[in-house]
């Protein structure tokens, strides 16, 4: 078994890590790190459990340690659910010795840090060697993208593999859990839609092109098409919905696009990784799907559900669809865990 720990263990994404690591066949959760306020106390005493599931009994008595490399003990992989400002300061310190699989945004766009969706660009893990050589680390950092970017890029990849994309427009309707338990006041979101999420649009627009780019001699060359995003916070607990418009440079048959999406598989599926969904993208024919309440938990929340896939009659060589992805599972903790499973398998 590989000993693993969670940094930022008391927050919502930290709790999702704990939930998903319970009974994992390869990873044994031995370390939980949080702020100095929680350090030295049993996890069950300091954590306000936010998820629908029960807190696993196996973690209740684990003594929380401070978020400091000196205190995490005998671990091989650390999953980071830290806020970006904290992550930027401490993740490099942990990476001097440990493998850090991070959900934080702080290090994503560093030129020597792999930003990876295992089904999309596993070859970017080659940057690990570049990172260790440049920084003199024994460990390393691997990151996963923003939650909305992951769902979008998983659906674009099968299109991108067989067609030339000219531009993508996406409008997101993002669940409140994406901002954390106390991130959006109830009076601000009830009976309301907030048409702005700080930094979110920029992340989608840059990360998508990065992920679909090419790694050339240790340098990522982003994909060459336009991405325009508008992001909105909506009164949904879990599950981001995205309305996507894609313009291609060539003609297509909508049935071919559907088959490509629904049949899409990547390296995690071929390797049979534990957290990998059988189908990363599931296409539905019902005209009123997908819906977050009905589709966010597909395959444990690791599959993205697509519906309303159709040609756009107003523009040539264009198509539209709607997707739903679970933002704290596939879009956060599950993404980091799948990255770690791939690393554990191939490195």
Secondary structure, DSSP 8 states (H G I E B T S, - for coil): -EEEEEESTTSHHHHHHHHHHTT-SSEEEEEEEE-TTTTTSBHHHH----SSS---HHHHT-B-EESSGGGS-S-SEEEE---HHHHHHHHHHHHTTSEEEE--STTTT-TTSEE--HHHHGGGGGHHHHHHHHHT-SSEEEE---HHHHHHHHHHHHHHTTS-EEEEEEEEEE-GGGG-TTSS-HHHHTT-EE---TTHHHHHHHHHHHHTSEEETTEEE--SSEEEEEEEEES-SS-EEEEEEEEESS---HHHHHHHHHT---HHHHHT-TT--S-SEEE---TT---HHHHTTGGGGTSEEEEEEEE-TTSTTEEEEEEEE-TTIIIIIHHHHHHHHHHHHH-
